[in-house]
Amino acid sequence: MKPPENESQPSLSRQAGEWVLVLKRTLNHPIEDVWAALTEAQQLPAWGPFASDRDLLSTGPVTLSHVNYEKEDAVRQGEVIAVEPPHLLLFQWGPDLLRWELSSTGNQTILVLQHRFRESGMSPSFAAGWTLCLKGLTGILEGKPMPSMAGSNAMLYGWKELHDEFKKRFEAIHDETLPTDKGETPNE
């Protein structure tokens, strides 16, 4: 999958009946530091939307608890599917699939996140949430004291505005993939 042309903007496509949201960032930090932030349980809740019951360094089951989220479904079971340090982390978060790919150029790391999900209406929410999380990740890597911008705290950091912006941007993509006559869906 091709990452977005403008790396600060998420891209959305439909593949094999699922939605794929892609976010790309170039981080001015060594790949080992970015890998640690993605995989070490104590670092995840500082920037991400969930806390993990273990480091994400080996395949197998994992329990992921939403950060700043007060609903009954705040805990989701997941599964780490693939780990290739420090380049690939693939895991299931509830019904969704998250693929983190890292590559390096000198002291910079290129991070590409692919989030696969089924519910089309969730795309603006996921895009806004991951945009804030990646902002938090960047700040944490720079050594800045960052507030948690996930869960209910996201509203304090522009989540609603981002959501509305992505909803408008993604409407055309959703319209192109709406069912046509007799339940057929283009682009599948």
C-alpha positions as CSV (number, residue, x, y, z in Angstrom):
1,M,0.0,0.0,0.0
2,K,1.2,3.5,-0.9
3,P,1.5,5.9,2.1
4,P,-0.2,9.3,1.8
5,E,1.5,11.9,-0.5
6,N,1.4,14.5,2.2
7,E,2.7,12.6,5.2
8,S,0.9,14.8,7.7
9,Q,-2.4,13.7,6.2
10,P,-3.9,10.2,6.7
11,S,-5.1,8.3,3.6
12,L,-8.0,6.0,3.4
13,S,-8.8,3.2,1.0
14,R,-11.0,0.0,0.8
15,Q,-9.3,-3.3,0.3
16,A,-10.9,-6.8,0.4
17,G,-14.0,-5.5,2.2
18,E,-12.0,-3.6,4.9
19,W,-11.0,0.0,5.3
20,V,-7.3,0.8,5.5
21,L,-6.2,4.0,7.2
22,V,-2.5,4.9,6.6
23,L,-0.5,7.4,8.5
24,K,3.1,8.2,7.9
25,R,5.6,10.2,9.9
26,T,9.3,11.0,9.5
27,L,10.7,11.2,13.0
28,N,14.1,12.8,13.8
29,H,15.0,9.9,16.1
30,P,16.9,6.6,15.7
31,I,14.8,3.6,14.8
32,E,15.7,1.8,18.1
33,D,14.1,4.7,20.1
34,V,11.0,4.6,18.0
35,W,10.8,0.8,18.2
36,A,11.1,0.9,22.0
37,A,8.2,3.5,22.2
38,L,6.0,1.2,20.1
39,T,6.8,-2.0,21.9
40,E,7.6,-1.4,25.6
41,A,4.5,-1.6,27.8
42,Q,5.7,1.2,30.1
43,Q,6.0,3.6,27.1
44,L,2.7,2.9,25.3
45,P,0.2,4.7,27.5
46,A,2.4,7.9,27.5
47,W,1.5,8.5,23.9
48,G,-0.9,5.8,22.6
49,P,-4.5,5.0,23.0
50,F,-4.0,1.9,25.1
51,A,-1.9,0.3,27.8
52,S,-0.6,-3.3,27.4
53,D,-0.2,-6.0,29.9
54,R,3.2,-6.9,28.4
55,D,5.8,-5.7,26.0
56,L,4.9,-6.3,22.4
57,L,8.2,-8.0,21.6
58,S,6.9,-11.6,21.0
59,T,3.9,-13.1,19.3
60,G,0.9,-14.3,21.3
61,P,-2.1,-12.9,23.2
62,V,-2.0,-9.5,24.7
63,T,-4.6,-7.5,26.8
64,L,-4.9,-3.8,25.7
65,S,-6.7,-1.4,27.9
66,H,-8.0,2.0,26.5
67,V,-6.3,5.0,28.1
68,N,-8.7,7.6,29.6
69,Y,-11.8,5.6,28.5
70,E,-14.6,4.9,31.0
71,K,-16.8,2.4,29.1
72,E,-17.3,-1.3,29.8
73,D,-15.4,-2.3,26.6
74,A,-12.3,-0.4,27.7
75,V,-10.3,-3.7,27.7
76,R,-9.8,-5.5,24.5
77,Q,-8.0,-8.8,23.9
78,G,-5.5,-8.7,21.1
79,E,-2.8,-10.9,19.5
80,V,0.7,-9.9,18.4
81,I,0.9,-11.6,15.0
82,A,4.4,-10.6,13.8
83,V,7.4,-9.0,15.3
84,E,10.6,-8.2,13.3
85,P,12.7,-5.8,15.4
86,P,13.1,-3.0,14.7
87,H,11.1,-2.9,11.5
88,L,7.7,-4.5,11.8
89,L,5.0,-4.9,14.5
90,L,1.7,-6.4,13.5
91,F,-1.1,-7.0,16.0
92,Q,-4.8,-7.3,16.4
93,W,-6.6,-4.9,18.7
94,G,-10.0,-6.3,19.2
95,P,-11.4,-6.7,15.6
96,D,-8.9,-4.3,14.1
97,L,-5.4,-4.9,12.7
98,L,-2.5,-2.5,13.3
99,R,0.6,-2.8,11.2
100,W,3.6,-0.6,12.2
101,E,6.5,-0.4,9.8
102,L,9.7,1.4,10.5
103,S,12.6,2.1,8.2
104,S,15.6,4.4,8.9
105,T,17.6,6.9,6.9
106,G,20.5,8.1,9.0
107,N,19.2,9.3,12.4
108,Q,15.6,9.6,11.0
109,T,12.9,6.9,11.2
110,I,10.1,6.6,8.8
111,L,7.0,5.3,10.5
112,V,4.0,3.9,8.6
113,L,0.9,2.8,10.5
114,Q,-1.8,0.9,8.6
115,H,-5.0,0.4,10.6
116,R,-7.4,-2.1,9.1
117,F,-11.1,-2.1,10.2
118,R,-14.6,-2.9,9.0
119,E,-16.8,0.0,10.1
120,S,-16.6,2.8,7.5
121,G,-18.0,5.3,9.9
122,M,-15.0,4.9,12.2
123,S,-12.5,6.3,9.7
124,P,-12.7,10.0,10.9
125,S,-12.5,9.0,14.5
126,F,-9.5,6.7,14.0
127,A,-7.7,9.3,11.8
128,A,-8.2,12.0,14.4
129,G,-7.1,9.7,17.3
130,W,-4.0,8.5,15.6
131,T,-3.1,12.0,14.5
132,L,-3.1,13.0,18.1
133,C,-1.3,9.9,19.3
134,L,1.5,10.4,16.7
135,K,1.8,14.0,17.9
136,G,2.2,12.6,21.4
137,L,4.8,10.0,20.2
138,T,6.8,12.7,18.5
139,G,6.8,14.9,21.7
140,I,7.7,11.9,23.9
141,L,10.6,11.0,21.6
142,E,11.8,14.7,21.8
143,G,11.8,14.5,25.6
144,K,8.9,16.8,26.1
145,P,6.5,16.3,28.9
146,M,3.4,15.4,26.9
147,P,-0.2,15.1,28.2
148,S,-2.2,12.0,27.3
149,M,-4.2,13.0,24.2
150,A,-6.1,9.7,24.0
151,G,-9.5,8.6,25.1
152,S,-11.7,11.3,26.6
153,N,-8.7,13.6,26.9
154,A,-8.5,13.8,23.1
155,M,-11.4,16.4,23.1
156,L,-9.1,18.8,24.9
157,Y,-6.5,18.7,22.1
158,G,-8.6,19.3,18.9
159,W,-10.0,15.8,18.3
160,K,-13.4,17.2,17.3
161,E,-12.0,19.6,14.8
162,L,-9.7,16.9,13.3
163,H,-12.7,14.4,13.2
164,D,-14.8,16.9,11.3
165,E,-12.0,17.7,8.9
166,F,-11.3,14.0,8.2
167,K,-15.1,13.3,7.9
168,K,-15.3,15.8,5.0
169,R,-12.1,14.5,3.4
170,F,-13.2,10.9,3.6
171,E,-16.8,11.4,2.4
172,A,-15.8,11.1,-1.3
173,I,-14.0,7.9,-0.6
174,H,-17.0,6.5,1.3
175,D,-19.3,7.6,-1.5
176,E,-17.2,5.8,-4.1
177,T,-17.5,2.5,-2.2
178,L,-21.1,2.6,-1.3
179,P,-23.1,-0.4,-2.4
180,T,-24.6,-0.1,-5.9
181,D,-27.6,-2.2,-7.3
182,K,-28.2,-5.6,-5.7
183,G,-25.6,-5.2,-2.9
184,E,-22.5,-5.0,-5.0
185,T,-19.7,-2.8,-3.7
186,P,-17.2,-1.2,-6.1
187,N,-13.5,-1.4,-5.3
188,E,-13.7,-4.8,-3.6
